Amino acid sequence: MHIIIATFIVSAVLALVLGFLLGFFKKIFHVETDPTVEMILNALPGSNCGACGYPGCAACAEAIAGGLAPVTACTSGGADVTKAVCAIMGVEAEADTRVAVLLCQGTTEKTMNKADYIGVKTCRAVKISVNGLKLCDYGCIGMGDCEAVCKFDAIHIGKDGLPHVDYSKCTGCNACVKECPQKILTTVSNVQKGAIALCSNRNPRKAQVIKDCKAGCIKCGKCEKVCPVKAIRIVNGIPLVDYSLCNSCNDCVKQCPTKVLALTETVIQPV
């Protein structure tokens, strides 16, 4: 009994001493917090997605307050967050709201798998081990690495084997773009207009492209020829659009034999 009482007394004294020391050192080593940083941090979404290039919202807030990052640094927060940060910093800026787009249409119906795969079920593992599952080496692997890293529940693998983006949720945080080993996810402005090539197959051999995927770009060049404003050209096997010239006339989309081209404004639609 005496041992229990003695233990209790010693524990209480130690707790009291440690509490006093913690309070003492907190006061001695206290660092004043910049109120601007606190206000910016409160305005940020708190997702810590890393799209701004900083490890978290706190670091991003410090960078903005210190002039090391622009007031538009938080892409995942959208226009509302940019507006709030601008008000805190006393500046004006327009938010560049971006969303993810998949540059591939190689569904399970349009392209076949090379063989059955029994390894680690991630796109990165498949890419390293067998250079992709599908006959098209450039196509979406479909194991869902992009879905796994999305913190906003904005991208999911569909029954067709491809990731589908929910544009009512996508913040353009870029996490899926960075994670994709095939580099076939990109982000574009949510108000972008003009043609976009939904294919990443850079194989110059037309016959092989057709064999590998029914939705692949066959490098026929029709898009270049029919464009009335010369806004499109084939670069590294893929149609590249100059959006300063493109007027969404839709001529290239109509002429594309494998339906690789689409107007961005029809692709980016809330589900």
QUIWOZI-V926407 format. One record per helix or strand of 3 or more residues. SS is the DSSP state (helix for helix, strand for strand). FROM is the first residue (numbers start at 1). TO is the last residue. If there is no record, write none. Layout:
SS:FROM:TO, SS:FROM:TO
This chain:
helix:2:28, helix:35:43, helix:57:65, helix:78:89, strand:98:102, helix:123:130, helix:145:149, strand:155:157, strand:163:165, helix:175:179, strand:185:189, strand:195:197, helix:206:212, helix:222:226, strand:232:235, strand:238:241, helix:251:255, strand:261:263, helix:264:267
